[in-house]
Amino acid sequence: MVRISIQYPNRQGARFDFPYYVETHMPTSIGLLSAHPGFKGASVERGIGGAAPGVAPTYIAASHFLFHSVEDFMAAFAPHAETLQRDMPNYTDIEPVIQVNEVLIAR
């Protein structure tokens, strides 16, 4: 299983519209990607703090998609990439950091 993490760095003056992201963008993303049989789940997170009390979070937001394989993710994402990427200016001006991880333990 793989986890595709899309993380939005927390930087001074950045814009991130959580209501739009949570109520519009992510339900659309999940709806489109979950139609693929390799889809296993998704989550959305808001950064609330860093490693110590009072430290700002490294990422203001993150979303994670679980798929059986990278190939399954690409097959699910590719047909909708333009639509999903075109929607980004509606919720942020932050360039996301994307990472693909192999899930070794999950419960």
Summary of the structure (lengths in Angstrom):
residues: 107
radius of gyration: 14.2
end to end distance: 12.5
largest distance: 42.3
contacts: 277
relative contact order: 0.33
helix: 34%
strand: 31%
